[in-house]
Structures are given as C-alpha cells and as structure tokens.
Amino acid sequence: MSTYSDASAAIAPLPKARKATGFGGVLPALAFVAIFFIAPVAVLLLRSVLEPVPGFGNYAQLIGSATYLKIFANTFIVSGLVTAISLLIGFPVAWALAIMPGRLTSVIFAILLLSMWTNLLARTYAWMVLLQRTGLINKMLIGMGLIDKPLALVNNLTGVTIGMTYIMLPFIILPLYGVIKKIDPSTLQAAALCGANRWQCLTRVLLPLAMPGMAAGALMVFVMSLGYFVTPSLLGGTANMMLAELIAQFVQSLVNWGMGGAAALVLLVVTLLLYAVQLRFLGNQNPGGR
C-alpha cells in the first residue's frame, strides 16, 4: 500500500507541471506578436491622431480630398480586378493540376514556385519590356492583324493589373489545388449518375466544395494587392498612384508620419474587416466537403 501511495503522490503534480509548461511555451509567441505587431500598430495609431496636431484631422483630410479618394478608388478597383482575374485563371489551372499525372503536376509546380522565387523587381521590369509600345506583346498583336497601332499597356492601371495578376496567380492556385485535391472524385461521378450535366457538376458540386479554397485565395490576393508597392509604382506611374505608394510618399518625401499612419491604419482596418467577413460566412465550412 505504501508503494502505491508513493507512486500516486509522484504522479499527482504532473498536470500542474504540464499546464505551466504549456503556458510558458506560448509566452514567446505572445511576446513576438506584442513587439512586432501590436506595438507598431499602436505607434501608428498615436502618430495618426497626434501629428502634426492632436485630433482626427488626418483622417478628415484623407476622406475629404478628391485626390486621396481617387487613390483609394484606384487601389480597390485594381485589387478587385486582380482578384477576379486570378480566380478565373487560377481555378482551371488548380483543377488541371489536381487531375494531372503526378510527374506533370510536379513539373508545373516547379514552374510556379520558380516564378515565386524569382526577384520581384526583375519580374516587374520584364513586364515593362513586354508591355511597352515596342514590346513583344504589341508586336505580336500587330503582326497577327488584331490591332493597327500599339496599345498603351504601361503607365496606366491596365499594366498594373496585368503585372499584379501574374505575380498573384500562384497565391490563388496553391490553396485552390489543396482544396480540390481533397474532393472525392466519386462525388462528381455520383452527381453525373444522378443526371447532372457537366455545367451542373461544376456549379452545384465542384464550386461549392471548393469555395473555402477560393475564399482563402481571394482574400490573400486581395489583401496583398491592397498593399503592393513595387509593381504599381513601376507599371502605373505617378498618375495612377495606389495606396502603398501614397503611404511611402507621406513618410519618405513629405515626412508626414501623421498622414502616413492614418492611411496605413485605414488599410489595416479594411483588411481586418474583410477577414472578419470571411470568418463570418465561410469560417465554419469544411474544405473539401469532409
């Protein structure tokens, strides 16, 4: 009996020790979030309401200026277009990857990853060469007889949309591929056996099951597009400025941290609202229908 009591006494404190150890393991992550996320956001919030004078004058100036509202409009229009086009292109590619033989899938994945790992500045300059009036795209279109004179594809929002869509495609193909790959092929076969045609299988079976991946990829692409700087700056020019360029101008050129902080916080609030909407409507869905 004494041996049993000694063993019980030795085992009894273990739950508390495990609990303390588990909480201690979270502390570094909490400290990281507090130092590198919460603290910078708090500093931005303070500077946006304290500089150059205390109050909400920076926010009023952002909302009340037609120039700034145009920049906001440019940012959201381009981000929306890039997200929509990426979805339209990315879904068929993800579906093809999910049904392709393994070796071919590996080759295409290698190409996608290689495009992601290539320097962003180099890729943007390559698009500048391709899209200019004497570039390869205009020469091909003229040679095919589709156009009579070169199209203006750079220094405008068209060039920005094309360049950003190319850059964002892998970020929507990868999550879509992961979701589509988990869908049981027998589900589509059962729908076909029940009389559904190809269009009905796509719209009533495949798309609803792939919706979590579509939403996750679309949110990622849209949020990244809102804060993109290099590609819009090089392909859009100063006449088609986007929000990230405006923030950089406030901070670097005008040294106006108050306005820069206000614009950055508006962008952050929009991002959090979009994430909240996704959680509200798609947070409880199970990817792949499982």
KEDO-899156 format. One record per residue (C-alpha): residue number from 1; residue in one letter; chain; y, z, x. Coordinates in nm, 4 decimals, always signed. Layout:
# KEDO-899156
MIKOL resi resn chain       yy       zz       xx
MIKOL  NUM    A     A        Y        Z        X
...
# end
This chain:
# KEDO-899156
MIKOL resi resn chain       yy       zz       xx
MIKOL    1    M     A  +0.0000  +0.0000  +0.0000
MIKOL    2    S     A  +0.2391  +0.0827  +0.2809
MIKOL    3    T     A  +0.1793  -0.2556  +0.4373
MIKOL    4    Y     A  +0.2584  -0.4281  +0.1057
MIKOL    5    S     A  +0.5786  -0.2218  +0.0665
MIKOL    6    D     A  +0.6915  -0.3087  +0.4188
MIKOL    7    A     A  +0.6355  -0.6790  +0.3529
MIKOL    8    S     A  +0.8273  -0.6606  +0.0246
MIKOL    9    A     A  +1.1162  -0.4840  +0.1966
MIKOL   10    A     A  +1.1283  -0.7530  +0.4640
MIKOL   11    I     A  +1.1292  -1.0353  +0.2119
MIKOL   12    A     A  +1.3810  -0.8822  -0.0325
MIKOL   13    P     A  +1.7041  -0.9514  +0.1665
MIKOL   14    L     A  +1.6213  -1.3213  +0.2144
MIKOL   15    P     A  +1.8011  -1.4590  -0.0985
MIKOL   16    K     A  +2.1304  -1.2969  +0.0042
MIKOL   17    A     A  +2.0974  -1.4288  +0.3586
MIKOL   18    R     A  +2.0287  -1.7795  +0.2302
MIKOL   19    K     A  +2.3205  -1.7598  -0.0092
MIKOL   20    A     A  +2.5587  -1.6507  +0.2644
MIKOL   21    T     A  +2.4323  -1.9215  +0.4982
MIKOL   22    G     A  +2.4738  -2.1877  +0.2271
MIKOL   23    F     A  +2.8329  -2.0857  +0.1570
MIKOL   24    G     A  +2.9082  -2.0783  +0.5277
MIKOL   25    G     A  +2.7818  -2.4346  +0.5588
MIKOL   26    V     A  +3.0384  -2.5508  +0.3020
MIKOL   27    L     A  +3.3340  -2.3933  +0.4794
MIKOL   28    P     A  +3.3736  -2.6673  +0.7463
MIKOL   29    A     A  +3.3796  -2.9363  +0.4758
MIKOL   30    L     A  +3.6339  -2.7397  +0.2715
MIKOL   31    A     A  +3.8483  -2.6894  +0.5808
MIKOL   32    F     A  +3.8298  -3.0617  +0.6596
MIKOL   33    V     A  +3.9405  -3.1545  +0.3068
MIKOL   34    A     A  +4.2211  -2.8973  +0.3135
MIKOL   35    I     A  +4.3549  -3.0090  +0.6529
MIKOL   36    F     A  +4.3191  -3.3855  +0.6253
MIKOL   37    F     A  +4.3713  -3.4430  +0.2516
MIKOL   38    I     A  +4.5334  -3.1570  +0.0632
MIKOL   39    A     A  +4.7866  -3.0678  +0.3345
MIKOL   40    P     A  +4.9174  -3.4267  +0.3861
MIKOL   41    V     A  +4.9441  -3.4785  +0.0097
MIKOL   42    A     A  +5.1349  -3.1517  -0.0240
MIKOL   43    V     A  +5.3724  -3.2543  +0.2559
MIKOL   44    L     A  +5.4307  -3.5920  +0.0869
MIKOL   45    L     A  +5.4983  -3.4217  -0.2446
MIKOL   46    L     A  +5.7504  -3.1845  -0.0873
MIKOL   47    R     A  +5.9304  -3.4567  +0.1046
MIKOL   48    S     A  +5.9459  -3.6822  -0.2024
MIKOL   49    V     A  +6.1313  -3.4134  -0.4011
MIKOL   50    L     A  +6.3353  -3.2595  -0.1156
MIKOL   51    E     A  +6.4614  -3.5587  +0.0870
MIKOL   52    P     A  +6.7349  -3.6722  +0.1066
MIKOL   53    V     A  +6.8428  -3.4269  -0.1654
MIKOL   54    P     A  +6.6297  -3.1920  -0.3794
MIKOL   55    G     A  +6.5226  -3.3326  -0.7148
MIKOL   56    F     A  +6.3397  -3.6276  -0.8626
MIKOL   57    G     A  +6.5976  -3.8857  -0.7608
MIKOL   58    N     A  +6.3455  -4.0804  -0.5509
MIKOL   59    Y     A  +6.1150  -4.1292  -0.8475
MIKOL   60    A     A  +6.4064  -4.2243  -1.0728
MIKOL   61    Q     A  +6.5184  -4.4822  -0.8169
MIKOL   62    L     A  +6.1672  -4.6287  -0.7935
MIKOL   63    I     A  +6.1346  -4.6624  -1.1698
MIKOL   64    G     A  +6.4921  -4.7747  -1.2323
MIKOL   65    S     A  +6.5128  -5.0511  -0.9702
MIKOL   66    A     A  +6.4125  -5.4034  -1.0736
MIKOL   67    T     A  +6.3246  -5.4831  -0.7109
MIKOL   68    Y     A  +6.0823  -5.1949  -0.6823
MIKOL   69    L     A  +5.9327  -5.2680  -1.0239
MIKOL   70    K     A  +5.8673  -5.6258  -0.9100
MIKOL   71    I     A  +5.6852  -5.4918  -0.6046
MIKOL   72    F     A  +5.4754  -5.2678  -0.8278
MIKOL   73    A     A  +5.4023  -5.5677  -1.0511
MIKOL   74    N     A  +5.3019  -5.7800  -0.7504
MIKOL   75    T     A  +5.0688  -5.5057  -0.6330
MIKOL   76    F     A  +4.8909  -5.4553  -0.9644
MIKOL   77    I     A  +4.8721  -5.8271  -1.0501
MIKOL   78    V     A  +4.7215  -5.9212  -0.7142
MIKOL   79    S     A  +4.4841  -5.6225  -0.7177
MIKOL   80    G     A  +4.3676  -5.7116  -1.0686
MIKOL   81    L     A  +4.3158  -6.0779  -0.9800
MIKOL   82    V     A  +4.1280  -5.9924  -0.6613
MIKOL   83    T     A  +3.9028  -5.7525  -0.8539
MIKOL   84    A     A  +3.8310  -6.0022  -1.1325
MIKOL   85    I     A  +3.7608  -6.2936  -0.8957
MIKOL   86    S     A  +3.5458  -6.0724  -0.6723
MIKOL   87    L     A  +3.3390  -5.9709  -0.9757
MIKOL   88    L     A  +3.2962  -6.3321  -1.0890
MIKOL   89    I     A  +3.1826  -6.4404  -0.7424
MIKOL   90    G     A  +3.0042  -6.1229  -0.6389
MIKOL   91    F     A  +2.7755  -6.0828  -0.9404
MIKOL   92    P     A  +2.5878  -6.4146  -0.8968
MIKOL   93    V     A  +2.5618  -6.3513  -0.5227
MIKOL   94    A     A  +2.4230  -5.9999  -0.5764
MIKOL   95    W     A  +2.1760  -6.1324  -0.8351
MIKOL   96    A     A  +2.0645  -6.4084  -0.5982
MIKOL   97    L     A  +2.0167  -6.1556  -0.3177
MIKOL   98    A     A  +1.8057  -5.9363  -0.5466
MIKOL   99    I     A  +1.5608  -6.2162  -0.6310
MIKOL  100    M     A  +1.5561  -6.3983  -0.2945
MIKOL  101    P     A  +1.2681  -6.3676  -0.0456
MIKOL  102    G     A  +1.3098  -6.0798  +0.1982
MIKOL  103    R     A  +1.3830  -6.2871  +0.5102
MIKOL  104    L     A  +1.6531  -6.4950  +0.3453
MIKOL  105    T     A  +1.8095  -6.1797  +0.1994
MIKOL  106    S     A  +1.8214  -6.0263  +0.5482
MIKOL  107    V     A  +1.9990  -6.3339  +0.6865
MIKOL  108    I     A  +2.2636  -6.3314  +0.4119
MIKOL  109    F     A  +2.3132  -5.9570  +0.4522
MIKOL  110    A     A  +2.3657  -6.0094  +0.8245
MIKOL  111    I     A  +2.6351  -6.2680  +0.7464
MIKOL  112    L     A  +2.8054  -6.0288  +0.5019
MIKOL  113    L     A  +2.8000  -5.7419  +0.7490
MIKOL  114    L     A  +2.9229  -5.9665  +1.0296
MIKOL  115    S     A  +3.2220  -6.0675  +0.8170
MIKOL  116    M     A  +3.2978  -5.6994  +0.7516
MIKOL  117    W     A  +3.2737  -5.6088  +1.1198
MIKOL  118    T     A  +3.4989  -5.8940  +1.2358
MIKOL  119    N     A  +3.8508  -5.7813  +1.3158
MIKOL  120    L     A  +4.0698  -5.7847  +1.0035
MIKOL  121    L     A  +4.3704  -5.9290  +1.1857
MIKOL  122    A     A  +4.1610  -6.2146  +1.3248
MIKOL  123    R     A  +4.0230  -6.2966  +0.9789
MIKOL  124    T     A  +4.3714  -6.2969  +0.8267
MIKOL  125    Y     A  +4.5087  -6.5261  +1.0962
MIKOL  126    A     A  +4.2119  -6.7575  +1.0383
MIKOL  127    W     A  +4.3086  -6.7824  +0.6708
MIKOL  128    M     A  +4.6668  -6.8573  +0.7722
MIKOL  129    V     A  +4.5387  -7.1542  +0.9719
MIKOL  130    L     A  +4.3138  -7.2722  +0.6880
MIKOL  131    L     A  +4.5729  -7.2371  +0.4110
MIKOL  132    Q     A  +4.8820  -7.3829  +0.5771
MIKOL  133    R     A  +5.0145  -7.7242  +0.4702
MIKOL  134    T     A  +4.8458  -7.8970  +0.7650
MIKOL  135    G     A  +4.5381  -7.6778  +0.7424
MIKOL  136    L     A  +4.1776  -7.7742  +0.6780
MIKOL  137    I     A  +4.1809  -7.6945  +0.3041
MIKOL  138    N     A  +4.4817  -7.9160  +0.2262
MIKOL  139    K     A  +4.3434  -8.1952  +0.4440
MIKOL  140    M     A  +4.0103  -8.1826  +0.2611
MIKOL  141    L     A  +4.1748  -8.1863  -0.0817
MIKOL  142    I     A  +4.3957  -8.4815  +0.0143
MIKOL  143    G     A  +4.1001  -8.6651  +0.1711
MIKOL  144    M     A  +3.8977  -8.6197  -0.1483
MIKOL  145    G     A  +4.1872  -8.7566  -0.3535
MIKOL  146    L     A  +4.2286  -8.4371  -0.5558
MIKOL  147    I     A  +4.5940  -8.3910  -0.4564
MIKOL  148    D     A  +4.8707  -8.6199  -0.3327
MIKOL  149    K     A  +5.0680  -8.3715  -0.1266
MIKOL  150    P     A  +4.9810  -8.0405  +0.0432
MIKOL  151    L     A  +4.9705  -7.7289  -0.1718
MIKOL  152    A     A  +5.1739  -7.4191  -0.0862
MIKOL  153    L     A  +4.8944  -7.1704  -0.0187
MIKOL  154    V     A  +5.0670  -6.9316  +0.2229
MIKOL  155    N     A  +5.3783  -6.7156  +0.1989
MIKOL  156    N     A  +5.3021  -6.6564  -0.1680
MIKOL  157    L     A  +5.0755  -6.4454  -0.3894
MIKOL  158    T     A  +4.8191  -6.7265  -0.4064
MIKOL  159    G     A  +4.7460  -6.6948  -0.0361
MIKOL  160    V     A  +4.7344  -6.3172  -0.0628
MIKOL  161    T     A  +4.4823  -6.3373  -0.3481
MIKOL  162    I     A  +4.2589  -6.5842  -0.1607
MIKOL  163    G     A  +4.2626  -6.3862  +0.1632
MIKOL  164    M     A  +4.2060  -6.0487  -0.0021
MIKOL  165    T     A  +3.9244  -6.1817  -0.2227
MIKOL  166    Y     A  +3.7390  -6.2992  +0.0869
MIKOL  167    I     A  +3.7835  -5.9601  +0.2504
MIKOL  168    M     A  +3.6869  -5.7593  -0.0592
MIKOL  169    L     A  +3.3760  -5.9553  -0.1624
MIKOL  170    P     A  +3.1267  -5.7520  +0.0473
MIKOL  171    F     A  +3.2566  -5.4291  -0.1088
MIKOL  172    I     A  +3.1559  -5.5503  -0.4544
MIKOL  173    I     A  +2.8376  -5.7366  -0.3601
MIKOL  174    L     A  +2.6738  -5.4389  -0.1881
MIKOL  175    P     A  +2.6950  -5.1852  -0.4759
MIKOL  176    L     A  +2.6018  -5.4564  -0.7278
MIKOL  177    Y     A  +2.2985  -5.5537  -0.5229
MIKOL  178    G     A  +2.1838  -5.1923  -0.5090
MIKOL  179    V     A  +2.2004  -5.1565  -0.8883
MIKOL  180    I     A  +2.0482  -5.4961  -0.9736
MIKOL  181    K     A  +1.7637  -5.4411  -0.7276
MIKOL  182    K     A  +1.6621  -5.1277  -0.9193
MIKOL  183    I     A  +1.6398  -5.3086  -1.2539
MIKOL  184    D     A  +1.2775  -5.3580  -1.3549
MIKOL  185    P     A  +1.2098  -5.7350  -1.3907
MIKOL  186    S     A  +0.9746  -5.6582  -1.6783
MIKOL  187    T     A  +1.2818  -5.5560  -1.8822
MIKOL  188    L     A  +1.4152  -5.9122  -1.8728
MIKOL  189    Q     A  +1.0666  -6.0505  -1.9375
MIKOL  190    A     A  +1.0325  -5.8270  -2.2424
MIKOL  191    A     A  +1.3679  -5.9490  -2.3741
MIKOL  192    A     A  +1.2574  -6.3114  -2.3280
MIKOL  193    L     A  +0.9278  -6.2426  -2.5054
MIKOL  194    C     A  +1.1229  -6.0941  -2.7961
MIKOL  195    G     A  +1.3078  -6.4227  -2.8411
MIKOL  196    A     A  +1.6217  -6.3712  -2.6305
MIKOL  197    N     A  +1.7537  -6.6820  -2.4568
MIKOL  198    R     A  +1.8975  -6.6786  -2.1039
MIKOL  199    W     A  +2.2524  -6.6072  -2.2203
MIKOL  200    Q     A  +2.1364  -6.3149  -2.4349
MIKOL  201    C     A  +1.9269  -6.1777  -2.1493
MIKOL  202    L     A  +2.2358  -6.1901  -1.9303
MIKOL  203    T     A  +2.4887  -6.0429  -2.1734
MIKOL  204    R     A  +2.2699  -5.7943  -2.3615
MIKOL  205    V     A  +2.0278  -5.6786  -2.0921
MIKOL  206    L     A  +2.1331  -5.7540  -1.7357
MIKOL  207    L     A  +2.5081  -5.6933  -1.7615
MIKOL  208    P     A  +2.4785  -5.3561  -1.9442
MIKOL  209    L     A  +2.2200  -5.2339  -1.6930
MIKOL  210    A     A  +2.4372  -5.3493  -1.4007
MIKOL  211    M     A  +2.7581  -5.2044  -1.5476
MIKOL  212    P     A  +2.7607  -4.8872  -1.3287
MIKOL  213    G     A  +2.7452  -5.1001  -1.0141
MIKOL  214    M     A  +3.0101  -5.3367  -1.1478
MIKOL  215    A     A  +3.2394  -5.0456  -1.2323
MIKOL  216    A     A  +3.1887  -4.8781  -0.8941
MIKOL  217    G     A  +3.2509  -5.2015  -0.7025
MIKOL  218    A     A  +3.5500  -5.2992  -0.9166
MIKOL  219    L     A  +3.7101  -4.9579  -0.8734
MIKOL  220    M     A  +3.6563  -4.9682  -0.4980
MIKOL  221    V     A  +3.8032  -5.3184  -0.4670
MIKOL  222    F     A  +4.0993  -5.2447  -0.6951
MIKOL  223    V     A  +4.1912  -4.9205  -0.5159
MIKOL  224    M     A  +4.1565  -5.0769  -0.1712
MIKOL  225    S     A  +4.3669  -5.3740  -0.2825
MIKOL  226    L     A  +4.6445  -5.1436  -0.4049
MIKOL  227    G     A  +4.6888  -5.0012  -0.0561
MIKOL  228    Y     A  +4.6215  -5.3102  +0.1560
MIKOL  229    F     A  +4.8831  -5.3914  +0.4183
MIKOL  230    V     A  +4.7822  -5.6461  +0.6838
MIKOL  231    T     A  +4.6686  -5.9366  +0.4655
MIKOL  232    P     A  +4.9588  -5.9240  +0.2139
MIKOL  233    S     A  +5.2070  -5.8883  +0.4987
MIKOL  234    L     A  +5.0835  -6.1985  +0.6840
MIKOL  235    L     A  +4.9877  -6.4253  +0.3926
MIKOL  236    G     A  +5.2515  -6.3180  +0.1416
MIKOL  237    G     A  +5.5696  -6.2948  +0.3430
MIKOL  238    T     A  +5.8728  -6.0781  +0.2750
MIKOL  239    A     A  +5.9498  -6.2447  -0.0585
MIKOL  240    N     A  +5.6156  -6.1299  -0.2039
MIKOL  241    M     A  +5.6046  -5.7723  -0.0827
MIKOL  242    M     A  +5.3399  -5.5288  -0.2066
MIKOL  243    L     A  +5.3453  -5.1523  -0.2316
MIKOL  244    A     A  +5.1874  -5.0746  +0.1066
MIKOL  245    E     A  +5.4500  -5.2918  +0.2787
MIKOL  246    L     A  +5.7248  -5.1129  +0.0841
MIKOL  247    I     A  +5.5972  -4.7723  +0.1986
MIKOL  248    A     A  +5.5828  -4.8924  +0.5596
MIKOL  249    Q     A  +5.9387  -5.0247  +0.5325
MIKOL  250    F     A  +6.0650  -4.6953  +0.3900
MIKOL  251    V     A  +5.9026  -4.4930  +0.6676
MIKOL  252    Q     A  +5.9378  -4.7207  +0.9721
MIKOL  253    S     A  +6.2521  -4.9257  +0.9139
MIKOL  254    L     A  +6.4657  -4.7117  +0.6825
MIKOL  255    V     A  +6.3263  -4.3729  +0.7970
MIKOL  256    N     A  +6.3406  -4.2639  +0.4337
MIKOL  257    W     A  +6.0451  -4.0292  +0.4028
MIKOL  258    G     A  +6.1510  -3.9203  +0.0564
MIKOL  259    M     A  +6.1188  -4.2668  -0.0969
MIKOL  260    G     A  +5.8072  -4.3404  +0.1086
MIKOL  261    G     A  +5.6447  -4.0204  -0.0121
MIKOL  262    A     A  +5.7372  -4.0944  -0.3738
MIKOL  263    A     A  +5.5869  -4.4449  -0.3570
MIKOL  264    A     A  +5.2733  -4.3134  -0.1875
MIKOL  265    L     A  +5.2272  -4.0439  -0.4498
MIKOL  266    V     A  +5.2679  -4.2945  -0.7317
MIKOL  267    L     A  +4.9886  -4.4969  -0.5705
MIKOL  268    L     A  +4.7735  -4.1845  -0.5346
MIKOL  269    V     A  +4.8256  -4.0827  -0.8979
MIKOL  270    V     A  +4.7291  -4.4304  -1.0197
MIKOL  271    T     A  +4.4142  -4.4182  -0.8058
MIKOL  272    L     A  +4.3120  -4.0769  -0.9412
MIKOL  273    L     A  +4.3771  -4.1875  -1.2981
MIKOL  274    L     A  +4.1541  -4.4923  -1.2519
MIKOL  275    Y     A  +3.8814  -4.2733  -1.1061
MIKOL  276    A     A  +3.9132  -4.0329  -1.3996
MIKOL  277    V     A  +3.8826  -4.3229  -1.6459
MIKOL  278    Q     A  +3.5681  -4.4445  -1.4700
MIKOL  279    L     A  +3.4142  -4.0957  -1.4831
MIKOL  280    R     A  +3.5079  -4.0613  -1.8496
MIKOL  281    F     A  +3.3473  -4.3839  -1.9653
MIKOL  282    L     A  +3.0788  -4.4549  -1.7040
MIKOL  283    G     A  +3.0152  -4.1239  -1.5331
MIKOL  284    N     A  +2.7103  -4.0371  -1.7426
MIKOL  285    Q     A  +2.5439  -4.3777  -1.7153
MIKOL  286    N     A  +2.2336  -4.4018  -1.5037
MIKOL  287    P     A  +2.2388  -4.7011  -1.2666
MIKOL  288    G     A  +1.9563  -4.9446  -1.3167
MIKOL  289    G     A  +1.8831  -4.8080  -1.6594
MIKOL  290    R     A  +1.6490  -4.5397  -1.5193
# end
